[in-house]
Amino acid sequence: MKGLKCQKGHFFDGEKYSSCPYCEDGGDTVSNSVPQFTKEDIEYAKTAAANDGEDVTVAYEEDRDREQTIAYQWTPSADVNADAAADVPDFHIQEERFEPVVGWLVCVEGAERGRDYRLLAGRNYIGRSVDMDISIPDDQQLSRERHCSVIYDPRSFRFVVLPGDSSLTMLNGETLNMPHDLKDGDVITCGSTKLCFIAYCREGRDWE
């Protein structure tokens, strides 16, 4: 099956139909591949449902703190040809599980100045690799993996920063040689990047 999308957002099988079977004018095809659902697709779905009488379901809305967690499906209305409706490809992106944020690191100096990074319970490794929990790929002075790490212990409500085995890490301008507790506003320097620590979870405010 060749998934196509017309200008009105209908999906249909391009191997069976030369133009959209749901539009009176046939609809101009705007995509010749299985579509990825964009922010514009979601906004169109909302508009179509509200203004055009289309029966469109948006199961999840975009969440800035999550991965792409959107399910988007067009449901044919009663007057659509049954055979054509059966050929509508069902595109569905399942919601991925996520862990609640416990704090943030904000880049105040370096290649990604202004960017924030979410901290989760447990250990958060920092490095250039995309496999790191906090990845800063453009800082060439940063170790590829495990330059340093930040741990949050939900039992004691403590945040702790740990240096890597062979990488220079500094806390508030002083060399970090051993684990050290973090408090709001502390600045971790790793490579050419400075990260300001901000806590969300603390005693009396957690996700338990």
C-alpha positions as CSV (number, residue, x, y, z in Angstrom):
1,M,0.0,0.0,0.0
2,K,1.3,3.5,-0.9
3,G,0.2,5.9,1.8
4,L,-0.8,9.4,0.5
5,K,-2.2,12.5,2.2
6,C,-4.4,15.1,0.4
7,Q,-4.4,18.8,1.3
8,K,-7.3,18.3,3.6
9,G,-5.4,15.8,5.7
10,H,-7.2,12.6,4.5
11,F,-5.0,9.5,4.2
12,F,-5.6,7.0,1.4
13,D,-4.1,4.2,-0.7
14,G,-2.3,5.7,-3.7
15,E,-2.1,2.3,-5.4
16,K,-5.9,2.2,-5.7
17,Y,-6.8,5.9,-6.1
18,S,-5.2,8.6,-8.2
19,S,-6.8,11.3,-6.0
20,C,-8.4,11.5,-2.6
21,P,-11.7,9.5,-2.6
22,Y,-13.0,11.6,0.3
23,C,-12.9,15.0,-1.3
24,E,-15.5,16.1,-4.0
25,D,-12.7,17.8,-6.0
26,G,-10.3,14.9,-5.5
27,G,-8.0,16.8,-3.4
28,D,-4.4,17.6,-4.3
29,T,-2.0,15.1,-2.9
30,V,0.8,16.7,-0.9
31,S,2.7,13.7,0.4
32,N,3.8,10.5,-1.4
33,S,5.1,8.6,1.6
34,V,3.8,7.5,5.0
35,P,3.4,10.8,6.8
36,Q,5.0,11.7,10.1
37,F,2.6,13.6,12.3
38,T,3.7,17.2,12.7
39,K,2.4,20.0,14.9
40,E,0.6,21.3,11.8
41,D,-1.2,18.0,11.4
42,I,-2.5,18.2,14.9
43,E,-3.6,21.8,14.5
44,Y,-5.4,20.8,11.3
45,A,-7.2,18.0,13.0
46,K,-8.5,20.3,15.7
47,T,-9.6,22.8,13.1
48,A,-11.3,20.2,10.9
49,A,-13.1,18.7,13.9
50,A,-14.4,22.1,15.0
51,N,-15.2,23.9,11.7
52,D,-15.5,21.4,8.9
53,G,-17.6,18.7,10.5
54,E,-14.8,16.1,10.0
55,D,-14.7,13.4,12.5
56,V,-11.1,13.5,13.6
57,T,-9.7,12.1,16.8
58,V,-6.5,13.4,18.5
59,A,-5.8,11.0,21.4
60,Y,-2.8,12.9,22.9
61,E,-1.6,16.4,22.6
62,E,2.1,17.3,22.3
63,D,3.9,17.6,25.6
64,R,7.2,19.6,25.7
65,D,8.6,17.4,28.4
66,R,8.0,14.1,26.7
67,E,9.1,12.4,23.6
68,Q,6.7,12.4,20.6
69,T,3.6,11.0,22.3
70,I,0.9,11.6,19.8
71,A,-1.8,9.3,18.5
72,Y,-3.6,10.8,15.4
73,Q,-6.3,8.9,13.5
74,W,-8.9,10.0,11.0
75,T,-12.3,8.4,11.4
76,P,-14.4,8.4,8.2
77,S,-17.9,10.0,8.5
78,A,-21.0,8.1,7.7
79,D,-21.3,9.3,4.1
80,V,-17.9,8.1,3.0
81,N,-17.8,5.1,0.7
82,A,-17.3,2.0,2.8
83,D,-14.7,0.5,0.4
84,A,-12.7,3.7,0.4
85,A,-12.9,4.0,4.2
86,A,-11.6,0.5,4.6
87,D,-8.4,1.5,2.7
88,V,-7.6,4.3,5.1
89,P,-4.2,3.5,6.6
90,D,-4.2,3.5,10.4
91,F,-1.2,5.5,11.6
92,H,-0.8,5.4,15.3
93,I,2.1,6.4,17.5
94,Q,1.8,4.8,21.0
95,E,2.5,7.0,24.0
96,E,5.9,6.2,25.6
97,R,6.2,5.9,29.4
98,F,8.0,8.8,31.0
99,E,9.6,9.4,34.4
100,P,8.7,12.5,36.5
101,V,11.3,15.3,36.6
102,V,13.1,15.9,39.9
103,G,15.1,18.9,38.9
104,W,17.0,20.6,36.1
105,L,20.4,21.7,34.9
106,V,20.4,24.9,32.9
107,C,23.4,25.7,30.6
108,V,24.5,29.2,31.6
109,E,27.8,29.1,29.6
110,G,28.9,27.0,26.7
111,A,27.8,25.6,23.3
112,E,24.2,25.1,24.4
113,R,23.8,28.3,26.6
114,G,20.1,28.7,27.5
115,R,19.1,25.1,27.2
116,D,17.7,23.1,30.1
117,Y,18.2,19.4,30.9
118,R,15.7,17.3,33.0
119,L,17.0,15.4,36.0
120,L,15.4,12.1,36.9
121,A,15.5,10.0,40.1
122,G,18.7,7.9,40.3
123,R,21.9,8.6,38.3
124,N,22.1,11.1,35.4
125,Y,25.2,10.8,33.4
126,I,26.7,13.8,31.5
127,G,28.7,13.5,28.3
128,R,28.9,14.2,24.6
129,S,27.4,10.8,23.6
130,V,23.7,10.7,22.7
131,D,23.6,7.7,25.0
132,M,24.1,9.9,28.0
133,D,21.2,11.1,30.1
134,I,22.4,14.6,29.5
135,S,24.0,14.8,26.1
136,I,26.0,17.9,25.1
137,P,27.5,16.8,21.7
138,D,29.0,20.2,20.7
139,D,31.3,20.6,23.7
140,Q,34.6,19.0,22.5
141,Q,36.2,19.5,25.9
142,L,33.6,17.2,27.5
143,S,34.3,13.5,27.8
144,R,32.2,11.4,25.4
145,E,30.8,9.3,28.2
146,R,30.4,9.8,32.0
147,H,32.3,13.0,32.3
148,C,30.4,13.4,35.6
149,S,26.9,12.6,37.0
150,V,24.2,13.9,39.2
151,I,22.3,11.6,41.5
152,Y,18.9,12.2,43.2
153,D,18.0,9.9,46.1
154,P,14.2,10.1,46.7
155,R,14.6,8.5,50.2
156,S,16.8,11.2,51.5
157,F,15.7,14.0,49.1
158,R,19.4,14.6,48.3
159,F,21.0,15.7,45.1
160,V,24.7,14.7,44.7
161,V,27.2,15.5,42.0
162,L,30.0,13.0,41.3
163,P,33.2,13.6,39.2
164,G,34.2,11.1,36.4
165,D,37.1,8.8,36.8
166,S,39.6,10.9,34.7
167,S,37.7,14.1,33.8
168,L,38.0,17.5,35.4
169,T,34.8,18.7,37.0
170,M,34.4,21.8,39.1
171,L,31.6,22.9,41.5
172,N,31.2,26.6,42.1
173,G,34.7,27.2,40.7
174,E,36.5,24.6,42.8
175,T,37.8,21.3,41.6
176,L,35.5,18.4,42.5
177,N,37.5,15.3,43.8
178,M,34.7,13.5,45.6
179,P,30.9,13.4,45.7
180,H,29.3,16.6,46.9
181,D,25.8,17.6,47.8
182,L,24.0,20.1,45.5
183,K,21.9,23.0,46.5
184,D,19.8,25.4,44.3
185,G,22.0,27.7,42.3
186,D,25.2,25.6,42.4
187,V,27.2,25.7,39.1
188,I,28.8,22.6,37.7
189,T,31.6,23.1,35.2
190,C,32.4,20.2,32.9
191,G,34.4,20.7,29.7
192,S,33.6,24.3,28.5
193,T,30.0,24.0,29.8
194,K,28.6,25.5,33.0
195,L,25.4,24.1,34.3
196,C,23.3,25.8,37.0
197,F,21.4,23.3,39.2
198,I,17.7,23.8,40.1
199,A,15.9,21.4,42.3
200,Y,12.2,20.6,42.1
201,C,11.9,17.7,44.5
202,R,12.7,18.3,48.1
203,E,11.3,17.1,51.5
204,G,7.6,17.8,51.4
205,R,7.5,18.0,47.6
206,D,8.0,14.8,45.7
207,W,6.2,12.3,43.5
208,E,5.5,9.6,46.1
